[in-house]
Amino acid sequence: MKRTLGTCYYPEHWNKELWAEDARRMVEVGITWVRIGEFAWSRLEPIPGDLQFDWLDEAIEVLGAAGLKVVLGTPTATPPRWMIDRHPDMIAVDVDGQPRKFGSRRHYSFSHQGYRNECQRIVTLLAERYGKNPHIAAWQTDNEYGCHDTTISYCDAALVEFRKWLADRYTTIETLNTAWGNVFWSMEYNSFDQIDLPNLTVTEPNPAHALAFRRFSSDQVVSFNKLQADILREHSSSPVAHNYMGRITDFDHFKVGDDLEISSWDSYPMGFLEDRVGADPKRQKAFARQGDPDFQAFHHDLYRAVGRGRWWVMEQQPGPVNWAPYNPAPLPGMVRLWSWEAFAHGAEAVCYFRWRQAPMAQEQLHAGMLRPDSSEAQAMDEARQVRDEIAKSPDVSISQARVGLVFDYDADAAWAVQPHGEGLSYFGLVFDAYKGLRQLGLSIDILRPETRDFEGYDLILAPGLMHMDDALKQALTLSKTQVLFGPRSGARDQDMNIPLPLPPAISGLDVTVDRLESLRPDSPEAFETGGAFTQYREFLEGSADIVLRTKDKFPALMRSGQLSYVAGWPDVEGWRSILTSMCEQAGIETLDLPDGLRVRDTENERFWFNYAAEAITYAGRVFEPASVTRDVN
């Protein structure tokens, strides 16, 4: 697979006289792909029915004539102002009942049928006009589904569609009442038309109701995307992508990806720093100009799974952003490091956002590859370095890792509905497990929850899968690999009820969760051998072997044969202890990497990434700050 570079360009922002020179400079710096059009609806149709495609025709021709491949975005993330006049009820509504008004972007409800019809119309017009254009080498649907908390809308349109969804799912209101346990607090309904949305209730809504609404909202994103992808595929043979966001988990990206050829995501390492290093000021300072050492890698592996092996970085941070709590400039070398880290995880393309910094509107403080005056910005020299290194490097070949980590968006929804403690999330638990594996020098495959064949894996982690269907449990227990379950594995049935027999109810693993608790931040439960449970722990009973205990003598890790169960949320030292034990059982050799140094293996190369701001000496080698080192196998 070839490694390529790209950028994001907005010809409608600039005088036409700049287009040809911009295209020439893109080619010079090694750019192959250029994404355009995803926010241009008001220029394509300034008033209803007044279609103005001539400028886009010209822009595509200029870029294509220079040798660039165009990714054309559908403009549905930014409906123009006249659209609100035509469909005033298309505006999304937040959990507090407040409208998400016009004046920025993503101001629509996925459930509004009138807006869906408008999207179908504009996407069809684009597909018919450009579907056979030789310069259109790929498409992008919409832009960043879910960004700005826009997946879930509590609007009237959502209420209408939610009731239909429930009727299709449960068939009868009696079935729904039983599944949701509505006898509790006299919440029983007599018809689907009585069911409201799960917000603005006196106290928390029924968790089954809330989970159903999250599932419905996810399905709305899936069907909205499929509507566009089907139209594009009808008129064009070029692949279709969507650009997901980091840390967005409120819709099922796997299901969206099933209707696409390419998965992509928008990588802003420093923008997400505060979310990932937590409240530790030392780590925040240590990685302030680099980003968390594992956040990008996790999403690279996730979107490789979403894309079934084919994925891109559609937007790569090239300098300071404008939207994070703090917006420092990257350390020299980090743009190169981020680019190569994506390639090491199998990316076909890394596209820098954006080509030229905008002098106006909300993103005017978001750096690009060029300054607003067209002078080169910080990232340009590093992009050239990546260009030259790509030309000299072998094609990447991604091989199956020995470790697999199951990730399930539905489990994240269940945790969000019933976290049981301040700040607890499924994403956080899985990401901490991933970090622990990376600190041991391991490469990881992220696996879909419907995976049933685990051939070739020596270790599988399946933490936090709140609902586990019997087929997945059976596939894991019958596999020949070491498997780590817990915490909260199988803790609820499909409708958020505690199942019987009690969780986790895994054949061959004699472990039962007797009770559980969430922990105060100042009250961890230490292990006898170092490390601790933080945030959440379970009390286990059963005849499985006790591998690790807490200091208060309760089991922390229990094991029967190749099946193990961890009884809580370990801290960094705790994960290291547990994962080292699991790797020993699996016969996997581990490393003891210092903080900031990470490894990624491909079939023919080993990459070393030093996220630290200072040189690191490890195993007799010196790794310079913010550097990439490649060993060819």
Buried (B, 14 or more C-beta within 10 A) or exposed (E): EEBBBBBBBBBBBBEEEBBEEBBEBBBEBBBBBBBBBBBBBBBBBEEEEEEEBEBBEEBBBBBBEBEBBBBBBBBBBBBBEBBBEEBEBBBBBBEEEEBBEBEEBBBBBBBBEBBBEBBBEBBBBBBEBBBEBEBBBBBBBBBBBBBBEBBBBBBBBBBBBBBEBBBEBBEEBEEBBBBBBBEEEEBBBEEBEEBBBBBEEEEEBBBBBBBBBBBBBBBBBBBBBBBBBBBBBEBBEBBBBBBBBBBBBBBBBBBBBBBBBBBBBBBBBBBBBBBBBEEEEEBBEBBBBBBBBBBBBBBBBBBBBBBBEBBBBBBBBBBBBBEBEEBBEBBEBBBBBBBBBBBBBBBBBBBBBBBBBBEEEEBEEBBBBBBEEBEBBBBBBBBBBBBEBBEEBEEBEBEEBBBBBBBBBBBBBBBBBBBEBEEBBBBBBBBBBBBBBBBBBBBBBBBBBEBEEBEEBBBBBBBBBBBBBEEBBBBBBEBEBBBBBBBBBBBBBBBBBEBEEEBBBBEBBBBBBEEBBBBEEEEBBBBEEEBBBBBBBBBBBBEBEBBBBBEEEBBBBBBBEBBBBBBBBBBBBBBBBBBBBBBEBBEBEBEEBEBBBBBBBBEBBBBBBBBBBEEBEBEEEEBEBBBBBBEEE
